[in-house]
Amino acid sequence: MPEMDGIETTRQIRNRVGNDVTIIILSVYDYSEIEAEAREAGVDEFIAKPLFRSRLTATLKNIIEGKPNKEAKNYLSNIETAENGKEAVEKFANAPSGFYDLIFMDIHMPVMNGYEATAAIRSHRKYREKQIPIIAMTANAFAEDVVKAKNAGMKEHIAKPLEMNRLCEIMQRYL
């Protein structure tokens, strides 16, 4: 984030509201180098972008059930994440037809951005067989960003930081 990174943001949240709020860092970057510092600051979980339903479900279920954080990575066998937009498209193209039910797509990713990745997925024959909802997930929260995401073929737009009620509403609508 431009003025304060995720770890410092977590510290500020913890200082103001304590430990009653679950904090999940959602990032396109590998968090392994900062994991210890982030957990010390109060981060509960990490999710790599783009955010896929199976990974989100596993993480939320892990948090609700109070399972140790280390189990989140292996909670479900069908977790799919991608480091960049090109990899997301490749995973979609190589997965069995109907494998995905919902795709959360970050807009700012390396190699191929979320708009380009969405266009590539939407043009794929598997998408034409089953139109999987693609949801924009981004810090870009202006009205024109919502319009741009929808014009790119995304069904919804979720601004960061994520509002769990909005996230759950969207998941209920499309799943």
C-alpha positions in Angstrom: 0.0 0.0 0.0 1.3 3.5 -0.8 1.7 5.1 2.6 1.7 2.1 5.1 2.5 -1.5 4.4 0.3 -4.4 5.6 2.4 -5.1 8.7 2.2 -1.6 10.0 -1.5 -1.5 9.1 -2.0 -4.6 11.1 -0.1 -3.1 14.1 -2.3 0.0 13.9 -5.5 -2.1 13.8 -4.4 -4.2 16.7 -3.5 -1.1 18.7 -7.0 0.3 18.1 -9.3 -2.7 18.3 -7.3 -5.5 19.9 -7.4 -9.1 19.0 -11.1 -9.4 18.4 -10.8 -8.7 14.7 -9.4 -11.3 12.3 -6.8 -9.9 9.9 -6.0 -11.7 6.7 -3.3 -10.3 4.3 -4.2 -10.7 0.7 -1.2 -10.3 -1.6 0.2 -11.2 -4.9 3.7 -11.4 -3.4 5.3 -14.3 -1.6 4.8 -13.7 2.1 7.3 -16.3 3.4 10.0 -13.7 4.0 7.8 -11.5 6.2 5.5 -14.1 7.7 7.2 -14.2 11.2 7.1 -10.4 11.5 3.5 -10.2 10.2 2.3 -12.8 12.7 4.0 -11.0 15.5 2.2 -7.8 14.4 -1.1 -9.7 14.6 -1.8 -11.1 11.1 -4.0 -14.2 11.4 -3.8 -15.6 7.9 -2.3 -15.0 4.4 -4.0 -15.6 1.1 -2.2 -15.4 -2.3 -3.9 -13.6 -5.2 -5.7 -14.1 -7.4 -8.2 -15.3 -4.8 -9.9 -18.5 -5.6 -13.0 -19.8 -3.9 -11.4 -22.9 -2.5 -8.6 -21.0 -0.9 -10.9 -18.4 0.6 -13.3 -21.1 1.9 -10.4 -23.1 3.5 -9.0 -20.0 5.2 -12.4 -18.8 6.5 -13.3 -22.3 7.7 -9.9 -22.6 9.4 -10.4 -19.3 11.2 -14.0 -20.1 12.3 -13.1 -23.5 13.5 -10.0 -22.2 15.4 -7.6 -24.5 13.7 -3.9 -23.6 13.9 -2.7 -21.4 11.1 -0.3 -23.9 9.7 -3.2 -26.2 8.8 -4.8 -23.6 6.5 -2.5 -24.4 3.6 -3.5 -28.1 3.5 -7.1 -27.9 4.6 -8.6 -28.6 1.1 -7.0 -30.4 -1.7 -8.5 -28.2 -4.5 -6.9 -24.9 -3.6 -5.8 -22.9 -6.5 -3.8 -19.7 -6.5 -1.6 -17.9 -9.1 1.3 -15.6 -8.8 0.2 -13.5 -11.7 -2.5 -13.1 -14.3 -0.8 -15.2 -16.9 -0.5 -18.1 -14.5 -4.2 -17.7 -13.5 -5.2 -18.0 -17.2 -3.0 -21.1 -17.6 -4.4 -22.7 -14.6 -7.9 -22.1 -15.8 -7.1 -23.4 -19.3 -5.5 -26.5 -18.0 -8.1 -27.4 -15.3 -10.9 -29.8 -16.1 -14.1 -28.2 -17.5 -16.3 -27.0 -14.6 -13.5 -27.2 -12.1 -13.9 -23.5 -11.0 -17.1 -22.1 -9.6 -15.9 -18.5 -8.9 -12.8 -16.5 -9.6 -11.6 -13.6 -7.5 -9.3 -11.5 -9.8 -6.9 -8.9 -8.6 -6.5 -6.0 -11.0 -2.8 -5.2 -10.3 -0.8 -8.3 -11.0 2.6 -8.8 -12.6 3.0 -10.2 -16.1 -0.7 -9.9 -17.0 -3.1 -7.6 -15.2 -6.6 -8.6 -14.0 -8.4 -7.0 -17.0 -6.2 -8.9 -19.5 -6.5 -12.2 -17.5 -10.3 -11.8 -17.4 -10.4 -11.2 -21.2 -8.3 -14.3 -21.8 -10.4 -16.5 -19.5 -13.7 -15.1 -21.0 -12.4 -15.9 -24.5 -11.6 -19.5 -23.6 -13.9 -22.3 -24.8 -14.3 -23.5 -21.2 -15.7 -20.2 -20.2 -18.2 -20.3 -23.0 -19.3 -23.7 -21.7 -19.9 -22.5 -18.2 -19.7 -18.8 -17.5 -17.8 -18.7 -14.3 -18.3 -15.4 -12.4 -15.1 -13.4 -12.2 -15.0 -10.9 -9.3 -12.7 -7.9 -9.3 -10.8 -7.5 -6.0 -8.8 -4.3 -5.9 -7.9 -1.2 -4.0 -9.2 0.8 -6.9 -12.6 1.8 -5.5 -13.8 4.7 -7.6 -17.0 4.5 -9.6 -15.0 4.4 -12.8 -13.0 1.4 -11.5 -16.2 -0.5 -11.0 -17.4 0.4 -14.5 -14.0 -0.6 -15.9 -14.1 -4.0 -14.1 -17.7 -4.7 -15.4 -16.7 -3.6 -18.9 -13.9 -6.1 -18.8 -16.4 -8.8 -18.1 -16.2 -9.1 -14.3 -19.6 -9.7 -12.6 -18.8 -7.7 -9.4 -16.2 -5.4 -7.8 -15.0 -5.7 -4.3 -12.8 -2.9 -2.9 -10.0 -3.5 -0.4 -9.9 -3.6 2.4 -12.4 -6.3 2.1 -15.8 -6.1 3.9 -16.7 -9.6 5.0 -20.4 -8.9 4.6 -20.0 -7.8 1.0 -17.7 -10.8 0.3 -20.2 -13.3 1.8 -23.1 -11.6 -0.2 -21.2 -12.1 -3.4 -20.3 -15.6 -2.7 -23.9 -16.5 -1.8 -25.1 -14.8 -5.0 -22.8 -16.8 -7.3 -22.3 -20.1 -5.6 
